[in-house]
């Protein structure tokens, strides 16, 4: 038998095990092996039923993503054809779903007449995260199994359902008592089906998937969700496929699904999202670190500072069962911080995302102290105090005295020099930057800043811990602002300068959100705090002392106490969270332009796009050239997960490649000439960009 499957017949059952480690990805070789095994069982008169399972416990995590966009994706037997054939077998086919059935793995299970899971089973159709839709019957069979509304929710969220939820929905017919007993109970289930002369496929619970829903359900669903989908194609194609399930016979619906899948697969959005998928896996590959690198144990964590950031950081560790001690200087501040953490968890309870028992369990892992001596047994200490070098250095001098040898000392700085912080300790090799993004218990990005003396085991340990707490860790070298905030500076600079030259904050933000960024520059600054941005910029005035006129608008707003949403006034005026244009800001920009002798003129949306995005891209290329970022794709991950750059554009570096590096360089060169002294000063192409274009390269990579 093919080495990719195991095959044995016992007691009138054919047991077919998927055996393509690590996750039984359904590439063409495994598809062919499954088809061969099922055909063999179908023609064996001694076989009365078939049990399909994961030979090593895990069922299948889905299709082989490396095949997408290539001929292999639909190489015979393609997955739709394989699964159609399975539905035609005249013997009961039981899917024993261990651990995971995701994407094509769940579609494989849906093609079986019966399904049994174990308590840890998770099932889902996450294709939406790759800009795709289920393309092997999922959009047609799932609605007929659980109804159109529940199927839409699962496919559009991409989130997996746990075993109990899958049983309640009707995706699973049964649950085994344990993972160890799954295969035995699947055998018993198959014998029961044979004894009861059950049909190979039971009748669909929802032959008309939209039955019971309002007549205009699908049209209203589209109307309600269009604004949230923005320019994303995949959600619209999923809805079209489910509409086909509701309106067409199964055979025609399956044909419609394949056509829609191929449209999604060929789209630039799916190509970008597949780039992001592989970028996430590549981000963990760090020169000098491999499987032999010994990790330091992290059993207890301490966080210095119980404010919004410190509390959010602490929650990440409590969420995964790691005890955390929060340190503050004043008891009332500490109490307030712990109370806010409880309130955050209570919000999750009200939303049904957390049980009361889990809330209490997590709070029990959180302790507070006013005494540094209580941190003596911490394995990882994360400082989250005010963003000022002197304050952070004082904290690290104290940590150096009280923390045990081998403890990892991390700073949550967003911009300061990690090496300068490490230098005040006697153990700079144990110091690292862990830049969490606010709100720290929600945002996925974690910039891991490797100091000059940070040892490989410290870096490897923090990367592993970042993944454990659900973050996307990306390594950065030391420079002002690291990857994300250093790139934010020229991006934000151009936005400010464009308002001085004649654009409005709303026009600039509108161009950026029109590209599907979550926020424009000015709404982002108002949310983060105009004061926070001023203080960060003020600490780095030396970097642009030759001309800081472009940020005068932000400086003036800071001086006026217009700090953004929290004061009700910033670049915009606010009533609650409702944002309104503010003519006073436009008038202020006009006055400042006059004082600075900046000519005002109408600004086109294209100019806003090119100046903001090309300067963002240019700085990213410079970071790669300096070795601050290891890969262009790492930069993409930072901006997608930390700054709201749309994943379906692939991140700023991937976006630049799609625009054409020659076009980016030409745009920068144009503005260097067109904007006079300002252009000469700021529109300097990164040398790597010039080298890449001169060499005819289409990809951003060191050269």
Secondary structure, DSSP 8 states (H G I E B T S, - for coil): --TTEEEEEETTEEEEEE--TTTT---HHHHHHHHHHHHHHHH-TT--EEEEEETTS--B--S-GGGTTSGGGG-SS-HHHHHHHHHT-SSEEEEEE-SEEETHHHHHHHHSSEEEE-TT-EEE-GGGGGT----SSHHHHHHHHH-HHHHHHHHHH---EEHHHHHHHTS-SEE-SSSTTHHHHHHHHHHHHHHTT--SS---TTSSTTTTS-TTHHHHHHHHHHHHHTT-SHHHHHHHHHHHHHHS-HHHHHHHHHHHHHHHHTSHHHHHHHHHHHHHHHTT--TT--TTS------EEEEE--SHHHHHHHHHHHHTT-EEEEE-SSHHHHHHHHHHHHHHHHHHHHTTSS-HHHHHHHHHTEEEES-GGGGTT-SEEEE---S-HHHHHHHHHHHHHHS-TT-EEEE--SSS-HHHHHTTSS-GGGEEEEEE-SSTTT--EEEEE--TT--HHHHHHHHHHHHHTT-EEEEE-SSTTTTHHHHHHHHHHHHHHHHHHT--HHHHHHHHHHTT-SS-HHHHHHHH-HHHHHHHHHTTGGGGTT--GGGHHHHHHHHTT--BGGGTBSSSEEETTEEE--HHHHHHHHHHHHHHT-------HHHHHHHHHHHHHHHHHHHHHHTSBS-HHHHHHHHHHHH---GGGT-HHHHHHHH-HHHHHHHHHHHHHHTHHHHHHH----HHHHHHHHTT--S----
